[in-house]
Amino acid sequence: MNFETIVLCSVGALSVIATFVLHTKYNQSAVRASSLIGLSSGITVLLFQSFFSEYLFEHIPLVAFGASFIGMVSSSVVSNYVLLGAAGGLFAVLFLSANSVFNGFGGGLGVAACISLLVALALSVILRKERIQGILVRLKSRGAKTEN
């Protein structure tokens, strides 16, 4: 993984978390929160254009705005910042990998965001299931100790 990919994965993770925080903690609508992230990333890249390579200049706003779609999720569905950040990093990788697949069709940002969020939700369910099973095993072993 090269430096630019790491930067874009970080941008994706930060964009998801920033959108989620704006939406849930600061009571901004999901659309407004996403728009603010997209707008601020575009303005930041334009203002500091000399600091970015041409590749990053082109892709940072796309990744930030697309990843912000994931941050629009309801806090009742996902509220784990680590999982959301991971979904943002995954979004960047998916979008960059599948960018040519969606060329001319549109919807690449939304599809990559949807897939990334679904993966994060699946991980959440898997981790929760393992945690519950671990608790049940501990309770069962405690019950066996008290019977002896």
Backbone as a ProteinNet text record, in pm:
[ID]
protein_1_A
[PRIMARY]
MNFETIVLCSVGALSVIATFVLHTKYNQSAVRASSLIGLSSGITVLLFQSFFSEYLFEHIPLVAFGASFIGMVSSSVVSNYVLLGAAGGLFAVLFLSANSVFNGFGGGLGVAACISLLVALALSVILRKERIQGILVRLKSRGAKTEN
[TERTIARY]
85.2	0	89.9	68.2	154.1	102.5	181.2	149.9	16.1	-11	-135.2	-257.6	-248	-359.4	-382.7	-275	-287.3	-353.8	-312.9	-374.6	-523.1	-559.5	-700.5	-782.6	-724	-794.8	-816.7	-717.9	-731.7	-838	-838.4	-941	-1079.6	-1091.6	-1219.7	-1265.9	-1175.4	-1210.8	-1250.3	-1173.3	-1203.8	-1333.9	-1360.9	-1483.4	-1607.3	-1600.6	-1713.7	-1739.1	-1634.3	-1649.6	-1696.6	-1639.7	-1680.9	-1827.3	-1871.1	-2011	-2102	-2063.4	-2143.6	-2155.1	-2044.1	-2044.5	-2131.2	-2116.9	-2200.3	-2348.6	-2378.6	-2517.4	-2573.9	-2498.5	-2552.5	-2528.6	-2411.6	-2377.9	-2419.4	-2412.3	-2442.8	-2577.6	-2657.4	-2795.6	-2811	-2714.7	-2727	-2797.2	-2874.2	-2936.2	-2825.3	-2855.4	-2754.3	-2704.5	-2796	-2758	-2669.4	-2704.1	-2623	-2484	-2477.4	-2347.8	-2259.8	-2316.7	-2241.7	-2197.4	-2287	-2253.7	-2141.3	-2145.5	-2040.1	-1904	-1900.9	-1774.5	-1725.6	-1815.6	-1778	-1727.5	-1798.5	-1760.4	-1627.9	-1613.2	-1488.9	-1367.9	-1386.5	-1272.4	-1233.5	-1332.1	-1302.7	-1233	-1280.9	-1219.6	-1078.2	-1059.8	-927.1	-826.1	-865.9	-775.6	-744.3	-843.5	-818.8	-726.7	-747.6	-665.5	-521.4	-501.2	-367.2	-321.1	-353.3	-325.6	-177.6	-90.9	52.8	103.3	28.9	70.9	35.6	-48.2	-98.9	-46	-25.7	7.9	-117.4	-99.9	-214.5	-317.2	-267.6	-355.7	-438.8	-374.4	-447.1	-540.8	-497.3	-580.7	-711.7	-702.2	-821	-907.6	-845.5	-920.2	-965.2	-898.6	-938	-1083.7	-1127.2	-1268	-1366.2	-1333.7	-1422	-1432.6	-1319.4	-1318.4	-1386.7	-1358	-1419.5	-1570.4	-1617.8	-1761.9	-1829.7	-1770.2	-1828.9	-1830.5	-1723.4	-1717.7	-1817.7	-1847.8	-1945.2	-2083.6	-2110.4	-2238.8	-2253.2	-2143.2	-2145.9	-2177.1	-2123.7	-2146.6	-2289.8	-2371.2	-2511.7	-2595.5	-2534.6	-2605.7	-2660.8	-2771.2	-2833.2	-2749.9	-2745.2	-2670	-2735.8	-2862.3	-2926.1	-2882.8	-2822.6	-2773.6	-2628	-2543.1	-2401.2	-2360	-2292.2	-2241.9	-2096.8	-2032.9	-1894.2	-1803.3	-1727.3	-1642.4	-1534.3	-1482.2	-1377.1	-1433.7	-1552.2	-1616.6	-1648.4	-1694.7	-1724.1	-1597.3	-1491.1	-1363.8	-1310.4	-1325	-1282	-1364.2	-1492.8	-1578.6	-1533.2	-1488.9	-1437.4	-1309.2	-1220.4	-1097.5	-1127.1	-1219.2	-1260.8	-1325	-1403.7	-1465.3	-1359	-1253.4	-1148	-1086.4	-1058.1	-997.9	-1094.5	-1220.2	-1319.8	-1339.5	-1352.3	-1374.8	-1257.3	-1137.3	-1019.8	-1003.5	-1040.1	-1028.1	-1135.4	-1255.9	-1369.3	-1400.8	-1318.6	-1344.7	-1362.6	-1281.4	-1291.8	-1416.2	-1466	-1586.6	-1707.8	-1713.3	-1828.2	-1808.6	-1701.3	-1671.4	-1785.8	-1845.2	-1952.1	-2090.7	-2099.5	-2229	-2280.7	-2193.6	-2236.4	-2269.9	-2286.1	-2324.1	-2209.9	-2089.4	-1975	-1952.9	-1971.5	-1954.7	-2058.6	-2182.8	-2291.2	-2279.9	-2243.9	-2231.3	-2116.1	-2002	-1888.6	-1921.2	-1994.6	-2034.7	-2129.7	-2224.1	-2320.1	-2248.8	-2161	-2087.3	-2002.9	-1936.3	-1852	-1934.8	-2050.3	-2136.3	-2190.8	-2228.3	-2277.7	-2170.2	-2046.8	-1936.2	-1919.7	-1927.1	-1915	-2029.5	-2149.7	-2264	-2246.8	-2196.5	-2173	-2067	-1961	-1858.4	-1915.5	-2002.8	-2066.6	-2147.2	-2222.5	-2302.7	-2212.5	-2108.1	-2015.7	-1946.7	-1898.9	-1830.6	-1927	-2049.6	-2148.9	-2182.2	-2194.2	-2225.8	-2112.8	-1987.5	-1873	-1867.8	-1899.9	-1899.1	-2006.7	-2124.5	-2233.8	-2198.5	-2140.7	-2101.3	-1993.9	-1900.6	-1796.8	-1855.2	-1954.9	-2021.2	-2094.4	-2163	-2237	-2142.8	-2026.9	-1929.6	-1877.8	-1848.6	-1802.1	-1908.4	-2032.7	-2141.1	-2160.1	-2149.4	-2164.4	-2051.7	-1928.4	-1815.8	-1826.9	-1879.9	-1901.2	-2006.8	-2112.3	-2217.9	-2165.2	-2076.1	-2018.4	-1929	-1857.8	-1771.2	-1851.9	-1965.4	-2045.8	-2117	-2143	-2208.9	-2113.1	-1982.7	-1882.6	-1852.4
-116.7	0	123.2	210.2	327.9	442.2	547.6	661.6	724.6	741	806.2	724.5	594.4	508.6	518.5	525.9	540.8	674.5	780.2	911.7	905.8	843.8	837.6	750.7	643	561.2	641.1	720	805.6	912.1	970.9	1071	1007.4	885.8	815.8	791.3	743.8	715.2	842.8	948.5	1075	1137	1122.7	1178	1109.1	977.3	903.3	948.4	952.1	987	1131.8	1223.4	1364.1	1381.5	1313.8	1321.8	1265.4	1151.3	1087.2	1177.1	1239.1	1328.2	1451.1	1511.7	1626.7	1589.8	1471.2	1426.5	1390.6	1316.4	1265.3	1358	1414.8	1496.7	1642.9	1694.5	1835.4	1855.7	1749.9	1754.3	1817.5	1793	1836.5	1724.8	1760.1	1655.6	1575.4	1453.3	1367.6	1428.5	1486.7	1546.6	1668.9	1751.6	1870.5	1829.5	1729.8	1684.7	1634.9	1554.3	1502	1614.7	1708.6	1822.2	1907	1928.3	2007.1	1940.5	1808.9	1736.1	1744.6	1724	1732.5	1870.5	1972.7	2110.3	2146.9	2111.4	2146.7	2074.1	1950	1878.9	1941.5	1980.6	2045.9	2179	2257.7	2389	2372.7	2275.7	2252.3	2215.3	2127.7	2085.2	2202.6	2285.3	2401.4	2502.9	2527.3	2625.9	2580.5	2451.5	2397.8	2308.2	2347.5	2269.3	2234.4	2321.7	2297.4	2184.3	2148.1	2041.7	1901.8	1894.2	1764.6	1730.2	1600.4	1554.4	1567.6	1556.9	1566.6	1456.8	1338.9	1225.2	1253.8	1301.2	1332.7	1451.1	1550.2	1666.3	1623.1	1526.1	1477.3	1386.2	1302.2	1197.7	1230.6	1321.2	1351.2	1397.8	1494.3	1535.2	1422.8	1339.9	1227.6	1127.9	1092.8	996.8	1056.1	1181.3	1244.5	1252.1	1293.6	1306.8	1169.4	1074	939.6	871.9	886.9	826	891.9	1018.9	1086.6	1023.7	954.1	884	777.8	713.5	610.9	676.2	795.3	866.8	912.4	900.2	938.1	831.6	720.5	609.2	652.1	594.6	625.1	567.1	638	589	466.1	440.4	318.9	195.8	218	107.1	76.9	178.1	163.1	286.2	263.7	378.2	357.8	257.6	227	304.8	400.6	484.6	405.3	303.7	223.2	151.4	95.5	27.1	124.7	243	344.2	389.5	409.5	448	340.4	215.4	103.9	100.1	128.6	132.4	243.6	356.3	464.9	428.4	358.7	312	210.4	119.7	20	88.1	191.9	266.3	318.8	378.2	435.2	327.4	212.9	103.2	54.4	34.1	-11.8	88.7	214.4	316.6	327.1	325.8	336.8	214.3	97.8	-26.3	-36.7	8.5	-9	116.9	218.4	345	326.9	244	222.8	143.1	60.3	-19.1	72	177.8	268.2	387	387.6	498.8	520.2	638.5	671.4	630.7	555	510	592.8	654.2	725.3	625.2	672.3	583.6	510.1	529.2	458.7	493.3	619.4	659.8	591.7	594.3	535.3	384.8	318.4	172.1	131.5	198	165.8	196.8	305.9	339.8	234.4	190.8	88.7	-41.9	-85.9	-210.3	-197.3	-85.1	-63.3	-65.1	-0.1	1.7	-137.2	-211.3	-347.9	-437.2	-420.6	-497	-458.8	-329.5	-284.4	-339	-338.9	-394.8	-544.1	-614.5	-758.6	-783.5	-705	-718.9	-690.8	-592.9	-559.4	-677.9	-741.4	-857.3	-973.4	-997.4	-1107.3	-1083.2	-961.5	-930.7	-939.6	-892.7	-899.5	-1045.6	-1127.5	-1268.7	-1338.7	-1309.7	-1370.1	-1323.8	-1197.5	-1144.3	-1213.4	-1229.4	-1296.1	-1441.2	-1510.3	-1650	-1660.3	-1564.8	-1564.8	-1546.4	-1459.4	-1437.2	-1563.2	-1627.5	-1750.2	-1861.2	-1872.5	-1974.8	-1947	-1820.9	-1786.4	-1812.7	-1779.2	-1804.6	-1954.6	-2029.7	-2174	-2234.8	-2186.2	-2238.9	-2198.5	-2082.4	-2040.4	-2127.4	-2158.6	-2245	-2382.9	-2433.3	-2566.7	-2564.3	-2452.5	-2442.3	-2435.9	-2367.1	-2354	-2483.5	-2568.5	-2696.9	-2795.1	-2779.4	-2871.6	-2841.4
0	0	0	-96.9	-106.6	-18.2	-10.2	75.9	41.1	-88.1	-129.9	-91.1	-97.7	-56.7	93.3	169.7	314.9	348.5	278.1	300	268	157	117.3	212.1	263.1	362.7	491	529.2	648	626.7	508.6	475.1	481.2	428.1	432.4	574.9	658.5	797.9	871	854.8	921.7	870.9	743.6	686.7	742.3	754.2	810.6	953.9	1033.5	1175	1190.4	1111.6	1120.5	1081.8	977.2	935.8	1043.6	1098.2	1202.8	1325.9	1365.4	1482.2	1455	1338	1303.5	1307.9	1258	1250.6	1388	1467.3	1593.5	1712.2	1722.8	1839.7	1824.3	1701.3	1678.5	1608.4	1602.4	1553	1414.8	1328.4	1189.6	1112	1011.7	931.4	863.6	828.2	765.2	634.7	559.4	431.2	453.9	551.7	580.9	628.4	715.2	766.2	651.9	564.4	449.8	357.7	335	247.5	305.5	436.9	501.1	486.7	500.1	485.1	341	245.9	104.9	67.3	113.1	83.2	149.3	276.1	345.7	287.9	244.2	184.2	50.6	-27.6	-155.3	-137.8	-42.8	-16.9	37.7	128.9	186.3	78.1	-11.1	-118.4	-210.9	-238.8	-324.8	-258	-130	-59.1	-41.5	-23.3	1.4	-113.2	-233.3	-353.3	-367.2	-326.3	-343.8	-254.3	-150.2	-59.6	-111.2	-212	-258.5	-396.5	-415.8	-549.8	-636.6	-765.2	-856.4	-826.7	-795	-763.6	-638.9	-532.9	-410	-430.7	-506.3	-535.5	-601	-688	-759.1	-672.3	-589.7	-519.7	-377.3	-307.9	-169.2	-160.2	-242.3	-230.8	-262.7	-359.9	-394.3	-279.3	-223.4	-112.8	10.2	40.5	157.8	142.6	27.5	6.8	3.3	-66.9	-72.8	63.1	139.1	271.7	366.2	341.5	427.7	416.2	306.4	292.7	401.7	436.4	541.7	676.2	698.5	823.5	842.6	740	749.1	819.2	855.8	918.9	1055	1092.3	1221.2	1335.9	1446.9	1562.8	1623.5	1591.5	1641.4	1561.6	1445.8	1363.9	1397.1	1394.7	1427.5	1507.7	1619.2	1695	1737.8	1683.8	1716.3	1620.6	1675.4	1592.2	1519.9	1583.6	1520.1	1397.6	1412.8	1300.8	1188	1224	1122.1	1051.2	1127	1066.3	973.3	1014.8	929.3	801.1	812.7	693.4	599.5	655.5	572.4	500.3	570.2	505.4	397.3	426.3	326.7	206.5	232.5	123	26.9	82.5	-2.2	-91	-31.8	-110.1	-217.6	-180.2	-278.3	-390.7	-353	-454.2	-550.4	-497.6	-583	-671.4	-618.4	-695.6	-803	-771.3	-862.6	-941.5	-929.6	-997.1	-1147.2	-1207.8	-1352.8	-1389.3	-1297.8	-1324.8	-1340.4	-1260	-1262.9	-1356	-1433	-1521.3	-1620.9	-1617.1	-1709.7	-1662.4	-1553.6	-1505.4	-1389	-1314.5	-1194.2	-1085.9	-965.8	-856	-791	-836.4	-778.6	-632.6	-597.8	-458.5	-370.3	-414.3	-335.1	-321.5	-429.1	-424.5	-332.4	-345.5	-259.1	-112.6	-87.7	49.2	104.5	23.5	66.7	101.2	15.9	41.4	168.1	184.7	303	430.3	427.9	545.8	575.8	472.9	494.1	555.1	512.4	571.5	718.7	748.8	888.4	973.1	918.5	991.8	1015.5	915.1	930.9	1038.2	1037.8	1141.6	1279.6	1287.6	1414.4	1467.1	1379.8	1419.7	1460.6	1383.7	1414.5	1548.7	1570.6	1696.3	1814.5	1796.1	1902.1	1934	1830.8	1849.9	1925.6	1887.9	1957.2	2102.1	2125.9	2261.7	2345.5	2290.3	2362.1	2389.9	2289.7	2309.7	2417.7	2420.7	2523.3	2661.8	2673.6	2802	2845.6	2751.5	2784.1	2829.8	2763.8	2802.2	2943	2973.9	3109	3214.1	3183.4	3278.1	3300.8	3192.5	3201.6	3285.9	3266.3	3343.3	3490.9	3521	3659.7	3725.3	3649.4	3702.6	3733.8	3651.8	3675.1	3799.2	3822.1	3939	4067.9	4066.3	4187.7	4222.2	4123.4	4149.2	4213.6	4190.3	4245	4384.9
[MASK]
++++++++++++++++++++++++++++++++++++++++++++++++++++++++++++++++++++++++++++++++++++++++++++++++++++++++++++++++++++++++++++++++++++++++++++++++++++

